[in-house]
Amino acid sequence: MEGTLLQSMNLQELFRVVWTTFSVYLSVLTIVGGGFLLVDIYHRPRWVLKYKIQKGKNLMIEKSRLWSLINNILVNSTVVLLPGAVVFYLLLKWRGSDLSFTPPSTTVFLVHMLGFMMIEEIGFYYAHRLLHTSFLYKRIHKKHHEWTAPIGLTAVYAHPVEMLLSNLIPFLCGPLIFGSNLVTTLWWFAIAFSVTIIHHSGYHLPLLPSPEFHDFHHLKFTGNYGVLGVLDRLHDTDKVFRESSRFKKHRLIFSAKALT
């Protein structure tokens, strides 16, 4: 039928959007996730180690565990994320989004970013809580919690169903709802994915977002389901965290001194 989505699909444009989207993912995974992994394996630079949240954990990562992590990332990247990028392109076309590399105005960029953050908070919080129900936790989410002291790359260590349900869909909803252009969307991917890796890094470094909130979730297996903490406060699912000593450390560090 004339004018359908598939008929309007441009293969060259499809390749360009999917390739740039996936390239941003791979770049962040390699630079940010790989950077933290080098610290975990080689303990260099030494000064980073004093910012370790769970002291004494993951000082020696077993090869079998590391290969299991890498294998899972490869599976999720090829089975979930790459096909997801193709579907995302089709949805952007349906939404009528600008898929050129024309930058948005500063105001539009900032408003959309704020909207993305709130949409991701809502989507991730409720999907994450759903995964902590007994049925889904044992069958799906338990895999992600194998790492009670997470490292950066465990941001994408998950069952493929979880990767789709709680990681990918809330992540993509913002640009689709706002009809954002490609430049805004790519910046969102780069920033949000970098923050996700930092939240799993296990290091509370100066001038970077605090990982204390999500690290505590991995340690205790419950509570702290969101990203920003807004819905956790609303539903009182951060109560244990707020009553712990870790809550006082959950802030941006502006000095070189590690929190104790």
C-alpha positions, -999 to +999 in steps of 0.1 A: +000+000+000+015+033-011+028+056+016+034+027+040+064+028+064+083+001+045+078+018+012+092+050+026+123+033+040+155+044+025+182+017+027+210+041+027+194+062+054+186+030+074+223+020+072+235+054+083+211+057+112+217+022+125+254+024+120+258+058+138+235+046+166+254+014+171+287+031+167+278+054+196+270+024+217+302+006+208+323+037+214+309+043+249+312+006+257+348+006+246+360+039+260+340+042+293+334+005+300+368-006+288+385+022+307+370+010+340+378-026+331+415-018+326+415-003+361+399-034+375+423-058+358+456-039+360+449-016+390+463+013+370+463+042+376+467+035+413+450+067+424+417+055+411+416+025+435+411+048+466+376+056+451+365+020+451+331+018+468+331-019+479+366-021+493+384-054+485+359-066+459+368-075+423+405-070+430+411-102+410+384-109+384+383-146+374+389-152+337+359-175+335+337-148+350+351-121+326+346-143+296+310-150+306+305-112+309+320-106+274+300-134+259+268-121+273+276-086+260+282-100+225+248-119+227+229-088+238+246-066+213+238-088+183+204-103+194+188-073+211+206-041+204+214-044+167+179-055+157+166-029+182+185-002+163+167-012+131+133-012+147+141+022+163+149+036+129+115+025+115+098+040+145+117+073+140+105+073+104+070+067+115+073+095+140+086+119+113+118+127+131+146+146+114+172+120+106+198+144+092+227+157+113+212+191+117+218+202+153+188+215+174+186+248+192+201+248+227+167+253+242+152+223+224+182+202+232+180+209+269+142+205+271+143+172+253+172+159+275+152+167+306+122+150+292+143+119+283+155+117+318+121+117+333+107+092+308+136+068+314+131+072+352+095+061+349+101+033+324+131+019+341+117+021+376+085+002+370+102-023+346+129-029+372+104-034+400+086-059+378+118-078+373+122-081+411+089-100+414+097-136+424+087-152+391+108-128+369+137-124+393+145-162+394+140-166+356+154-133+342+168-107+365+189-129+388+216-130+360+223-093+364+226-097+401+253-123+399+276-093+403+269-080+439+299-056+434+293-045+398+319-033+373+313-010+344+306-035+317+279-052+339+257-024+328+248-046+298+252-080+316+216-092+316+192-117+302+181-107+267+145-102+279+157-078+306+179-060+281+149-053+260+123-047+287+141-025+313+172-013+295+163-006+258+127+003+258+128+030+285+160+043+269+144+047+235+109+060+245+121+096+251+133+104+216+102+087+201+077+106+223+094+139+217+101+133+180+137+144+185+161+148+157+191+124+152+217+146+168+198+150+200+191+113+201+227+103+196+239+127+224+212+112+247+225+077+239+261+087+246+254+106+279+228+081+293+248+050+285+280+066+299+261+074+331+247+038+333+283+024+330+295+048+357+266+037+380+279+001+376+316+010+378+321+005+415+341+038+417+329+070+431+351+094+412+353+132+415+331+152+391+313+121+379+277+110+388+275+091+421+272+053+417+263+049+454+226+045+447+227+017+422+258+000+438+237-003+470+210-020+450+234-046+438+247-051+473+213-055+490+193-070+460+163-047+467+153-011+468+167+017+447+150+006+415+152+039+396+179+060+380+173+094+395+158+083+428+126+104+422+102+074+421+121+056+448+115+085+471+078+086+461+073+049+467+096+048+497+117+021+481+149+038+490+142+037+528+170+012+536+195+032+515+185+065+532+190+049+566+224+036+557+258+053+559+261+051+521+233+077+517+256+105+530+281+096+504+256+098+475+267+132+461+289+147+436+325+149+447+344+181+440+377+174+457+404+147+451+397+133+486+379+099+486+347+096+507+351+074+538 
